[in-house]
């Protein structure tokens, strides 16, 4: 079954005390797992996008927090907690946009605070269990939201996806790619179009790589070809992931997502955002409050080229994400169901009914 034997973008080697990640900067040419021991190594790996995708970053931070506690030299739990807090602060500074990073670290801190009177070994085990729960819950949420999304799709549909929101970006099935994997198991024969997503080529390097592994019909296009494939009538739905969804439904995702949403609106194609509730930030009223990461100019001018492809010293603007206005979104698909506008009410109902978000 797809997702049972998955790529495992992030894993914990408990024996060695290492976070094991697939170095995604090397894909698709080289498949290499690397072991990360220290907070600094994990911070670097998140910042350099060796591990990326909102849920995967959250899982990495969860295990990173545990490893920091485990490697603390403190004799007691309060001392270990202080070392954890230092690591938490550092890891939280690795990237600013994906809210899963902060949710995972806050969740560990909350757990830690209930354990301050416990012996160190007990606290350490409880933190490990919490970090594993973040990963396991993500896998379950991805499957459930994939099923919810699949119920909106029909066999043979052409689907456009932007960036990579698959196994490499989360655990197990991923988010935007989850219904595609589930559909593949059930003979849906989707025709997927993967945007390459300049400047980092995640569609080309990661989504095409992932989908081809499972024999899924995938066609690679450059970002600026989306309008052309929509115009030809080849796309019946757009599925994208999210790094942070504000309370009103405005959604931060890989740069270029909002352009795809505008095109989809023009062509009357449903545009769906797929994400676990851990990507929803109810403390952010709208997209205006979401901090958008800006990345080095070299990603635009030099990276992936043999020679620089821009004049030396040219001014560059390189935001990693943009915000798609909620008015362009047909539905936000979570593990609890499909939120339709007004999104804030729908989210509140999810959180109320399921008793989460407290
Ligand atoms: O910069 P990245 O590669 O981390 O950006 C990833 C995305 O924008 C994904 O769509 C998002 O994190 C959702 S991953 C399930």
Boltz pocket constraint, residues with backbone or C-beta under 6 A from the ligand:
constraints:
  - pocket:
      binder: B
      contacts: [[A, 49], [A, 52], [A, 53], [A, 54], [A, 55], [A, 98], [A, 162], [A, 163], [A, 164], [A, 165], [A, 166], [A, 169], [A, 170], [A, 174], [A, 175], [A, 176], [A, 202], [A, 240], [A, 241], [A, 242], [A, 243], [A, 252], [A, 253], [A, 254], [A, 255], [A, 274], [A, 320]]
      max_distance: 6.0
